Amino acid sequence: MSIGNSSEDDRPSVGRSLQQARISAGLTVDEVSSTTRVRIPIVHAIEQDDFTRCGGHVYARGHVRTLARAVGLDPAELVAQYTAENGGRPSPTPAAPVFEAERIRPEPRRPNWTAAMVAAIVAVVGFVGFTLFNGGAKGQNSADPPSAKPSVAPSAKSNPGKATDPKPEASNSAIAGAPVNKVIVKLTAENGQTWMSAKDHDGKLLEEGVLQRGASKTFTDSKRIDLVLGNAGVARLFVNGKEVKNLGEDGQVQRLSYTKGDPAAG
């Protein structure tokens, strides 16, 4: 029993295993970061067994799984080791202050009665004005001589084709409202919070941070949007107006890429 325990205790830590595998594979931290899209400071921290920068156990397990694949280790075995060593303790989340700007501002605690009273007064005045105007208009119409009605008829008869024009124009404008020369990605953290990153076709970072539950982000580019989700199972995604189904499971890291036209997972 003592021999077995000592061999298990002597095995390298999760971070040490990732570092050794990376060095053996001849990869630099920059190369691993570029391949996995895990930021360089987080890769360094994980290799030092510092998981506080991951934002919680869910994201830490996702990063460990992603890095293990990149350096040729068994992801399931390394994630199991991480869970055994860290899963039982509360997960610190110091990453939240870094993305303080991403948080949704809380609703005012007390109702704004002044605004409600002003709105009620405006509504009453508007209703009274509408009633008076409507009554005056009816009285005026009843006083008009019968000869006033035929005066409208010639304009309608002179060009009957124009009466049906507004319908096709409205449908054409609705179709034109859908963008055809760019890609639009809308991400919503529907069932929980998730870490996310979005880049345009030039690799420029558009957004990165923790997306709180219920929050949404929309990204637009003329060619392509590259998206990374740290907790794909909680997200809901619409690309070019169409919902993308089966993004992944809870805690799963997904790297997606979308272009113009029908959405297709990258």
N, C-alpha and C positions, 0 to 999 in steps of 0.2 A: 504493500500500500504506500509506503513512504517513497519507494522508487518511482511509482506512477505519479504521485503528486509532485515530486521534484522535477520530473520531465515536463509536466504540464506548466509548472511555474517557470521553468527555464525557457519556454518558447518566447520568441520575440513579441513585443507588443504590436498592436495593430499599426501604429504609425511607423515603427521600426521596420516591420515587414514590408510596408509599402515603399519606404525609402530604399531598402536593400534591393527590392525587386526592380525599382526604377533605375538604380545605378547599374544593376546587372544587365538591364535591357539597353543601357547606353543612352538613356533619355534624360533631358534636363527638366527642371521644374517648369520652365517656360513652355517646353514642348508638350508636357503633360497637361498644363493649363489650357494651351491652345486646342489640344485634342478633345479634352473633356469639358471645356468651358467652365471649369471650376477655377475661380480666381486664384492668382498666384499667392497672395497672403494666406488664403485658406489652405492651399496645398502645403505650404510651409508649416502652418500650425498643426495640421493633421499628422504630418510626418514627425512632429514633436509631441504627438499624443495630446494636443490641445484642441479639444472639440468645441470649446465655448464659442468660437467664431462661426460655427455652422448654423446657429440659431435654434438648436434643439435636437433631440434624439432622431426625430423623423428625417431631418435634413442631413444629420451626421451619417446615419445609415445609408442614405442615398448617395452621399459623396464617397463614402468608403466603397460602396458597390461599384460606382463609376470608376474610381481610381484603380480599384483592383483589376477590373477588366482591361484598363489601359496599360497596366504594367505586367499583365499575364498571370495574375493570381486568381484563385478560386473565389468569386465574390461571395457565394453563400457561406463558405467557411470563415471568411474574414468578418462578414457581418455578424455571424453567430458569435465569434470571439468578442466583437465590440459589444454586442448585447449582453453577453455574460459578464463583461467587465464594467459596463456603464449603464446597462438598461434598468437596473434596479434603483438607481439614484435619481432624484429630481433633476430635470434638465435645465441648466441655466440658459437664459436667452438674452445675452447682452447685445445681440445684434439689433434688437428692436430700437434702441435709441439712435442707432446709425441711420435708420430709415424712418425717423420721426415724421418727416414730411409726408410719408406715405399713409399715415394714419388718418382715418376719417374724423373730422372734428365732431365732438359730441353735440347733440342737440341742446338748445337752451333748456335749463331745468324748469324755469317758470314760464308759463304762457305769456305772450305779449298782448295784454288786454287792450292796450291803447290802439295797436294796429287792428285788432279785431273790431273794436268800436268804430274806428274810421271806415273799415271795410263795410260794416253793417249800415252806417249812415250813407255811404256812397251807393250801396245797393238800393236802399229805400228811395233816395233822391232819383236814382236812375229809373226805378220802377214807376214812380210818380210821373217823371218826365215822359217816359214812354207811353204811359196811359193817356196823359193829356195830349201828346202828339198824335197818338193813334186815334183818339176820339175826334181831334180836329181834322185829321185826314179823312175820317169817315164822313164827317159833316160836310167837308168840302166836296167829296166825291158825290154825295147825295144832292148837292146844290148844282153840280155841273149839268149843263143842258145835254140832251141826248146826242146833239150833233158833235160833241167832243169825242165820242167813241170812234166814229168812222175815220177821224183824222189819223189814228194809229194804224189802221188797216192797210193803207197803201204802202207804207214802208215795209210791212211784213210780206205783202204780196209781191212787191216789186222785185225782191230777191229772196225767194223762199229757201234757197239752198243754204244760206248763211245760218239759218235757225238750227241746223244740225251740226254746224262746225265745232262748237265748243266741246262736244264729247270726244271726238278723235284727238283734238288738241290736248285735252286733259290727260288722256292715256299716253300720248307721246311724251308729255312733260314728265309723267311718272316714270316712264322707261328711261328717259334721259337722266333722271335723278340718280340712277344706279351707276357708280363709276365703272368705266370699262378700261381705263388706262392706268390703273394702279391697284395695289393689293391692300386690303383693309383687314386687320386682325383685331378682334375684340375678345379679351380674356376676362373671365369673372371667377373669383374664388368663391364658388357657390356653397361648398360643404365644409369649408375650413380654410385656414391660411396656407399660403404656399410661397416659397421663394421663387422669383422669376427674373428672367433677363431677356431683353429684346434688342436686336441689332438690325440696321438696314442693310441693303445689298453691298454697301462699301465697308461693312464691318463696324460702322459707327454705333456706339452704345446709345440706344434710345431711352432705356429704362432698366433699372436693376434694383432689387430689394424685396422686402416681404410684402405680399399683397394680402391684406387682412380679409377675413371672411365677409362676404357680401360686397366687397369692393370690385370695381371693374377698371380696366385700362384698354384703350384703343390705340393701335399703332398703324401708321400708313406709310407706304413707300411706293415709288414708281415701278419697282421691279420685284423686290423680294423682302420678306421679313423672316429673320432667324430667331426662333424662340426656344428658351430653355425653361423647363418647369421642374422644380424641386419636389413637388408633391402632386403628381399628375392626377391622382384619383379624385381630388377635390375640385378640379377645375372644370369650367365649361367654356368652350371655344367656338367662336363663329369666324369664318374666313370668307370674305367676299359675300356676306349675307347668308352663308350656309353653315349649319352647325356641324362640327367635326365630332363624331362619336368615338367611344372607346379610347380615350386618351391614355389611360394607364391605370395602375392601381395606387392605393394610398402609399405614400413614401417613395414611389418610383420616380426616378429622374428621367425626363424625356427631353430629347433635343429634336425640334421640329423646324421645318423650313417650308414657307408658302410663297407662291407667286400668283400672278394674275390668272383669273379663270377659276375653274372648280377647285376646291381645296383638296390637296393630296399631302399626306404626312411625309415629311422629309426624312 
